[in-house]
Amino acid sequence: FKENVRGLFIFGKPQKADYKVFLAVKRVLEAEKLIKENKKDLANKSLGVATQDLTEAAKLIELAKASKASLGTVSQNISTRAVNIEKLTRWLATKDSETKDKLLEVAAKAKEVHVKF
């Protein structure tokens, strides 16, 4: 609930995209912890939310570029976070076969966000 309310007070497509990627990082780290605790169903749900957040971030980036809005300093944050998400999820996919598909899906979305820069 708190994250949704906070998101309402962020203005600008680049800033919203940055926030969505930040939330995706949180969901991936949450999923990593759940995988370690052997709670694979909950981990898959968290990874699904991360995928959704990254998809929304990619759309927001495209909209910002289309409207010629400056991505400013958030572009470096987004790019760095997306690369880190991709590396972590690909590594985790080698460690856990039950969540592998979801992890690779998140990795692909993170790469999609990264290549937009």
C-alpha positions in Angstrom: 0.0 0.0 0.0 2.8 2.4 1.0 4.6 1.8 -2.3 1.5 2.5 -4.3 0.8 5.8 -2.5 4.4 6.9 -2.8 4.2 6.1 -6.6 1.2 8.5 -6.9 3.3 11.4 -5.7 6.0 10.8 -8.3 5.6 13.0 -11.4 7.3 12.6 -14.7 7.6 9.5 -16.8 11.4 9.1 -16.3 11.0 9.4 -12.6 8.1 6.9 -12.5 10.2 4.5 -14.6 13.0 4.9 -12.1 10.6 4.1 -9.3 9.3 1.0 -11.1 12.8 -0.3 -11.6 13.5 0.4 -7.9 10.4 -1.7 -7.0 11.6 -4.5 -9.3 14.9 -4.6 -7.4 13.0 -4.9 -4.2 10.9 -7.7 -5.5 13.9 -9.6 -6.9 15.7 -9.4 -3.6 12.5 -10.5 -1.8 12.3 -13.5 -4.2 15.9 -14.4 -3.5 15.2 -14.5 0.2 12.0 -16.6 -0.4 14.0 -19.0 -2.6 16.5 -19.5 0.2 13.6 -20.1 2.6 12.2 -22.7 0.2 9.0 -20.7 -0.4 9.0 -21.1 -4.2 5.3 -20.2 -4.8 5.8 -16.9 -3.0 9.1 -16.3 -4.8 7.4 -16.8 -8.2 4.7 -14.3 -7.2 7.3 -11.7 -6.3 9.1 -12.4 -9.6 5.8 -11.9 -11.5 5.4 -8.5 -9.8 9.0 -7.6 -10.7 8.3 -8.5 -14.4 5.2 -6.3 -14.4 7.2 -3.4 -12.8 9.9 -3.8 -15.5 7.3 -3.9 -18.3 5.7 -0.7 -17.0 9.2 0.9 -16.7 10.0 0.1 -20.3 6.7 1.6 -21.5 7.3 4.8 -19.4 10.8 5.1 -20.9 9.4 4.8 -24.4 6.7 7.4 -23.7 9.3 9.8 -22.2 11.5 9.4 -25.3 8.5 9.9 -27.6 7.6 13.1 -25.9 11.2 14.2 -26.1 11.3 14.4 -22.3 14.8 14.5 -20.8 15.7 11.3 -19.0 18.2 13.3 -17.0 20.1 11.6 -14.2 17.5 8.8 -13.8 18.9 7.1 -16.9 22.1 6.1 -15.1 20.1 4.8 -12.1 17.7 2.8 -14.3 20.5 1.4 -16.5 22.6 0.3 -13.5 19.7 -1.3 -11.7 18.5 -3.1 -14.8 22.0 -4.6 -15.3 22.2 -5.7 -11.7 18.7 -7.3 -11.9 19.7 -9.2 -15.0 22.9 -10.5 -13.5 21.3 -11.5 -10.2 18.3 -13.3 -11.8 20.5 -15.1 -14.3 22.8 -16.3 -11.4 19.8 -17.3 -9.3 18.3 -19.2 -12.3 21.4 -21.5 -12.2 20.8 -22.2 -8.5 17.1 -23.0 -8.5 15.2 -25.0 -11.2 11.7 -24.4 -9.7 11.9 -20.6 -10.2 14.2 -20.7 -13.2 11.6 -19.7 -15.8 10.3 -16.7 -13.8 13.9 -15.6 -13.1 14.9 -15.7 -16.7 11.7 -13.8 -17.6 12.7 -11.1 -15.2 16.2 -11.1 -16.6 14.9 -10.6 -20.1 12.7 -7.7 -19.0 15.6 -6.1 -17.2 17.7 -6.4 -20.4 14.9 -4.9 -22.4 14.9 -1.9 -20.0 18.7 -1.6 -20.1 18.9 -1.6 -23.9 16.5 1.3 -24.2 19.4 3.5 -23.2 
